[in-house]
Amino acid sequence: MHGALANLVRAYQFRDRDRICCHDVSVTQCYALEAIITRGPMRLGALAERLFLDKSTASRVVDALVRKGYGERLGDASDGRALSLRATSHGRELFQRIHAELIREQEELIADLTPVARRAAITVITRLASTAERKFGLADGPCCGPRVRKTAA
């Protein structure tokens, strides 16, 4: 099990690096775009938490997205002193292109599986991810909510 999961994770990490970086963004910048597109504008601290980055690293990611025209800073609705990051239309278009490409590739990978095997694989992977998130102290998964480490009170 360990070997199979390690190989799968490694393959996806290399795939993401090789595919995403061809689109003028790093993998981390793409994850940041995904976060602000799926969750809406967010402050630097929230983005850093979501991506498991320190604020200075998240700040550099945000600076790059803004410089490239994929993100923009705006006043935070709940605190006039704070800034939030949101995706520009150019950033949303870029993310949609990357996302569509990755989905097409995924469809090719599972094309030879039967529908029953596809559903079973999704069920197993989803259960493993949920169990791992609980065990390792993550509040929610990467596509289901904020990824915040739970701390003991």
C-alpha positions, 0 to 999 in steps of 0.5 A: 500500500505504501509503495503504491501510494508513494508512486501515485503521489510522486507521479502526480507531483511530477505531472503537476510540475511539468504541466503547470509550469508550462503555463507561466506559473509555478505549481504553488502559484496555481494552487493559490489561484485555485484557492482564490477562485474556489474560495473567493478573495482571501487575505494573505494569512488565510491563503498562507494557511490554506497552502501550508506556507509561511506568510513571507513565502505566500507574499512572494506567491501573491506578488508574482500573481499580481505582477503577471496579471493573474491576481489583484489586491483589493480592500478587504470587505470586513477590514478596510486596513487589510488587503485581499487577493482575488483572481483577475479574469486573466487568472481565471482563464489561465486556471481553467485552461490548466484545470481542463488540461489536467482533467483531460489527462486524468480521463485518458489515464482511467479510460481503460477502467470499467465504470465500476472500477472507476467508481471504486477507485474514487471511493477508495481514494476519497476514503483514504484522503479523508482518513489521512486528513483526520489522522494528520490533523487537517480540518478539511481536504484540498477541495472541501474547505480550508486546510487548517491544522487542528491544534489541541486545546 
